[in-house]
Amino acid sequence: MTTPSEVFLVTVDVLADSPPERPSSRSDGSGPSINSSGKALMLMSPAQPVLRVHLVWDWNGTLLDDLSCMVDAVSACQKAIGEPPVDAATYRRQRCLPGRAFHDRLCGRPVTDAEWPTITRTFAEHMAARNPPLRAGATRLLESVARRKHTQSLLSLTDDPQLRREVEQTGLTPVFERIDGRHEPGTAKSVALEQHLRGLGARDRHRVVLIGDTRDDARAARACGIRAVLHSGGFEPAEQLRTAGMPVVHSLDAAARLAIERSPRQPQPALLDDKVEHRC
């Protein structure tokens, strides 16, 4: 039996977009209690040390709530080559990588070599003009994860200069240990992720988790030997994400919680009620 001298009292910040309903204090040791500041308290044995997790965040469709921006940009590309615009449902259903294959699908025919430069130029113009729409609650979530001494980095297939410019606009640059965008056209997410992980230095990959919003994120994580959690509010619908064999959640808070809870010997209070779906 654990004696009082063998127990640490740990305060854990709540990771939620809105404050959760406060559970009643427990005096029987069967669950977390709540202190006067509204933070959850856990009893944690020193035999169960807190192991820090590294979260690799995706940008577009994950930390950014930019589906409508992408739909507008792709629609402008389609119109520039004489094709009809797309709606959000079509975008999510047809989206694939690389981008040229995506436009092939949307056109119902191969995009010509003459059309492709027009598409890339139009898309770049729309992306450069946008203000990055950060997902509601994202800043508070990232700061809360950082306060708990977990580390975080950012990886995107957005061109590197634009990515850094957008992150700076949102004020999130200091949160990330490393920021990597795309340096070469056509770079696969798995290749970019491997380079990103190497740039982070020696880490236990069992404690690195990619949080993204597409099946491509899941494939990249699997190829690099790390875990992934997929967020269903981005570029691909939940029914498609479930085929990737990684956990699927419906909020960024749930994604961060699941990533941390499933790390080796990482004790956490159950503070979120988000439904989690997964196939493993």
C-alpha positions in Angstrom: 0.0 0.0 0.0 1.3 3.4 -0.9 2.2 5.6 2.1 1.6 9.4 2.1 5.3 10.0 1.9 5.5 8.0 -1.4 2.8 10.0 -3.2 3.1 13.2 -5.2 0.3 15.6 -5.5 0.2 16.9 -9.1 -1.9 19.7 -10.6 -3.0 19.1 -14.1 -4.4 21.8 -16.4 -7.6 21.1 -18.1 -7.3 20.8 -21.9 -10.7 21.8 -23.2 -12.2 24.4 -25.5 -14.7 25.2 -22.8 -14.4 24.5 -19.1 -15.7 21.0 -18.3 -18.3 20.4 -15.7 -16.6 20.2 -12.4 -16.7 16.7 -10.9 -17.3 16.4 -7.2 -14.3 16.0 -5.0 -13.4 12.5 -4.1 -12.0 11.5 -0.7 -11.8 7.7 -1.3 -8.8 7.9 -3.7 -10.9 6.5 -6.6 -10.6 9.6 -8.8 -9.2 13.1 -9.1 -10.3 15.8 -6.7 -10.8 19.5 -7.6 -9.0 22.3 -5.8 -10.3 25.8 -5.3 -8.8 27.0 -8.6 -10.8 24.4 -10.6 -7.8 22.3 -11.5 -7.8 18.5 -11.2 -5.6 16.9 -8.6 -4.2 13.4 -9.0 -2.3 11.2 -6.7 0.7 9.8 -8.6 3.2 7.2 -7.3 6.9 7.9 -7.9 7.0 4.4 -9.3 4.9 5.8 -12.2 7.1 8.7 -13.4 5.6 11.2 -15.8 7.1 10.7 -19.2 7.1 13.6 -21.5 5.5 13.3 -24.9 6.4 15.2 -28.1 3.5 16.2 -30.3 4.1 16.9 -34.0 1.2 19.1 -35.2 -0.1 19.5 -38.7 -1.0 23.0 -39.8 -3.6 23.1 -42.6 -6.9 21.5 -41.5 -5.6 20.8 -38.0 -4.4 23.8 -36.1 -6.0 26.0 -38.8 -9.7 25.9 -39.5 -9.1 26.6 -43.1 -11.3 24.3 -45.1 -13.3 27.2 -46.6 -10.0 28.9 -47.5 -8.9 25.8 -49.4 -12.2 25.3 -51.1 -12.1 29.0 -52.3 -8.5 28.6 -53.5 -9.1 25.3 -55.4 -12.3 26.7 -56.9 -10.3 29.6 -58.2 -7.8 27.2 -59.7 -10.6 25.3 -61.4 -12.2 28.4 -62.8 -8.8 29.6 -64.1 -8.7 26.6 -66.4 -12.3 26.7 -67.4 -13.7 24.1 -65.0 -16.5 24.5 -62.5 -15.8 25.4 -58.8 -16.1 22.9 -56.0 -18.0 22.9 -52.7 -16.7 21.7 -49.3 -18.3 18.3 -49.6 -16.7 17.6 -53.0 -13.3 18.9 -51.7 -13.3 16.6 -48.7 -14.6 13.6 -50.7 -12.2 13.9 -53.6 -9.1 15.3 -51.9 -5.8 13.4 -52.5 -2.1 14.0 -52.9 -0.3 15.0 -55.0 -2.2 18.2 -55.9 -2.2 17.5 -59.6 -3.9 14.1 -59.0 -6.5 16.0 -57.0 -7.3 18.4 -59.9 -7.4 15.4 -62.3 -10.2 14.0 -60.1 -12.0 17.3 -59.9 -11.8 17.8 -63.7 -12.6 14.2 -64.5 -9.7 14.2 -66.9 -5.9 14.7 -66.7 -4.8 18.3 -66.2 -2.6 19.3 -69.1 1.0 20.5 -68.8 -0.2 23.9 -70.1 -2.9 24.1 -67.3 -0.8 23.0 -64.4 1.3 26.3 -64.1 -1.9 28.3 -64.1 -3.3 26.1 -61.2 -0.1 26.4 -59.1 0.2 30.2 -59.7 -3.5 30.8 -58.8 -3.3 28.6 -55.7 -0.1 30.4 -54.5 -1.7 33.8 -54.9 -4.7 32.8 -52.8 -2.6 31.3 -50.1 -0.3 34.3 -49.9 -3.3 36.7 -49.5 -5.1 34.9 -46.7 -5.0 35.5 -43.0 -4.4 32.1 -41.3 -7.7 31.2 -39.5 -6.5 29.5 -36.3 -8.9 27.0 -35.0 -10.9 28.1 -31.9 -9.1 27.2 -28.7 -5.9 26.1 -30.4 -3.7 28.7 -28.7 -4.9 27.9 -25.3 -4.5 24.2 -25.9 -0.9 24.5 -27.2 0.0 26.7 -24.2 -1.6 24.2 -21.8 0.4 21.3 -23.3 3.6 23.3 -23.0 2.8 24.2 -19.3 2.7 20.5 -18.6 6.3 20.2 -20.0 5.4 18.2 -23.1 7.2 19.4 -26.2 5.7 20.4 -29.6 6.7 21.0 -33.1 5.0 21.9 -36.4 5.2 20.1 -39.8 3.4 21.1 -42.9 3.6 20.7 -46.7 2.9 24.4 -47.0 5.9 26.1 -48.5 8.4 26.8 -45.7 8.6 30.6 -46.0 4.8 31.0 -46.1 4.4 28.5 -43.1 6.8 30.5 -41.0 5.0 33.8 -42.0 1.6 32.4 -41.0 2.8 30.9 -37.7 4.4 34.3 -36.9 1.0 36.0 -37.6 -0.8 33.8 -35.1 1.9 34.4 -32.4 2.6 30.7 -32.0 6.2 30.6 -33.0 7.6 30.4 -29.4 5.4 27.3 -28.7 7.2 25.1 -31.2 10.6 23.5 -30.7 10.9 23.2 -34.5 8.9 24.4 -37.5 9.3 22.8 -40.9 7.4 23.5 -44.1 8.0 22.1 -47.6 11.3 22.9 -49.3 10.9 21.0 -52.5 7.7 20.7 -54.6 6.1 17.2 -54.5 7.7 16.2 -51.2 5.8 13.4 -49.6 4.6 13.8 -46.0 6.4 10.7 -45.0 9.7 12.0 -46.3 9.1 15.4 -44.7 8.2 13.8 -41.4 11.4 11.7 -41.3 13.5 14.8 -42.0 11.6 16.6 -39.3 12.1 13.9 -36.7 15.8 13.7 -37.5 16.0 17.5 -37.2 14.5 17.2 -33.7 17.4 14.9 -32.7 17.5 11.6 -30.8 14.1 10.9 -29.3 12.1 7.8 -28.3 9.7 7.5 -31.2 7.3 5.6 -29.0 6.6 8.9 -27.3 6.2 11.0 -30.4 2.7 11.5 -31.8 1.6 13.2 -35.0 -1.7 15.0 -34.8 -3.2 15.6 -38.2 -6.4 15.5 -40.3 -5.8 13.2 -43.3 -5.0 9.6 -44.1 -1.7 10.8 -45.5 -0.8 11.9 -42.0 -1.5 8.4 -40.8 0.5 6.8 -43.5 3.5 9.2 -42.8 3.4 8.4 -39.1 3.3 4.7 -39.7 6.2 4.9 -42.2 8.3 6.8 -39.6 7.5 4.5 -36.7 5.4 6.9 -34.6 1.8 7.1 -33.6 -0.9 9.4 -35.0 -4.2 10.7 -33.9 -6.5 12.1 -36.6 -8.9 15.0 -36.1 -12.1 14.7 -38.1 -12.8 18.5 -38.4 -10.3 19.1 -41.2 -9.9 18.1 -44.9 -11.2 14.5 -44.8 -14.4 13.2 -43.3 -14.4 10.8 -40.4 -15.6 7.8 -42.5 -12.5 8.1 -44.6 -10.1 8.7 -41.7 -11.3 5.5 -40.0 -9.9 3.4 -42.8 -6.3 4.6 -41.9 -6.1 2.4 -38.8 -5.4 5.2 -36.4 -7.5 6.8 -33.7 -10.1 9.3 -34.9 -11.3 12.1 -32.6 -13.6 15.1 -33.0 -11.7 17.9 -31.3 -8.1 19.0 -30.9 -8.4 18.7 -27.2 -9.4 15.1 -27.5 -6.5 14.5 -29.9 -3.9 16.0 -27.5 -5.4 14.1 -24.5 -5.3 10.8 -26.4 -1.8 11.3 -27.6 -0.6 11.9 -24.1 -2.7 9.3 -22.3 -1.5 6.5 -24.7 2.1 7.2 -24.1 4.0 4.6 -22.0 3.3 4.9 -18.3 1.7 8.4 -18.7 -0.9 8.8 -16.0 -3.6 11.4 -16.7 -7.0 12.2 -15.2 -10.0 11.6 -17.5 -11.0 15.3 -18.0 -12.6 15.1 -21.5 -15.8 13.6 -22.6 -15.0 13.7 -26.3 -16.0 10.5 -28.2 -13.0 8.6 -29.6 -13.2 6.3 -32.5 -10.4 4.0 -33.6 -9.5 0.9 -35.5 -6.3 -0.8 -34.7 
